Amino acid sequence: MVQNTSALLDQEIDFADDEQLVSTTDMRGIITYANDHFCRVAGYSREELIGRPHNMVRHPDMPKAAFADLWQHLKAGQAWRGW
């Protein structure tokens, strides 16, 4: 069961500069891996994330250009890092 995190949209989640939020997906955007930091900030357990569409954790304010850049990199077989 996936928890409802709609309340998280109104909360800023802080994390340390040295914490990297890491997730991987397949070419369909399905989460195949998420590290502990990513899970904590996303508000889901690893079990709730693996096998689910990555857009379930996409913030509604993510710029469309950043999302397009992400998919351009992924389709080219390259990693993508958001800053």
N, C-alpha and C positions, 0 to 999 in steps of 0.2 A: 504494500500500500504506500502510495506517495503522499507525503504530508502537504498540506496547503500552506504555501509560503507567501501568499498574496500580501500579508502584512509586512513581509520583509522588504517589499518595494518602497516602503516609506521609511526604512531604516538604513542608515549608512553603516556598513560593516567595516571596521578598521582591521588592518593586519600590518605586521611589521614589514619594513622595507626588504628584509632578507628572506621573507616568506614568498615562495613562488607558487602561484595557483596553476596547477598543471592538470590538463585533461587531454585525452586523445579521443578521436572519433574515427569511424570508418567513413567511406566516401558518401554515405547516405546521411551523415550527420548524427549517427547513433554513437553514444558514449561507450567507449571500450575501456577507458581507464580514467580515474580521478584520484589525485593524491589527497592526503588528509587535509591540507590547507584549503584546497578547492572545495572539498565536501563541507568543511566548517563554514566557509564564507557563503557558499551556495545555500546552506541550510538543509542539506540532505545527507543521508548516510550513503556510503559507497554503494551499498546494495540497492538503494532507491535510484541511483544514477545510472549504473551500468545497464546497458541495453535500452536506454530511453533516449529520445531525441535531445540533442544538445540545446536546442532552442528553448527547452523548458527552463533554462537558467539564464537565458539572454535578457539583459536588462532592456526595458523599453526605450531608454534614452541612448542606447548604443547607436552611434552615427552610422547611417546606411553605407557611407564610404568605407568605414572600418570593416563592416560586415562583408562588403564586396571584396575588399582586399584580403580578408581572411580566406574566403572561398577561392579566390584566384590562386593564392599560395597553395591551399590544400589540393586543388585540382591539378596543380603542377607537381604534386608530390613533395612539396616543401612544407616545413614547419612554419607556424605563424605565432608571433608573440605580440600581445597587446601591451601597451605601456600606459 
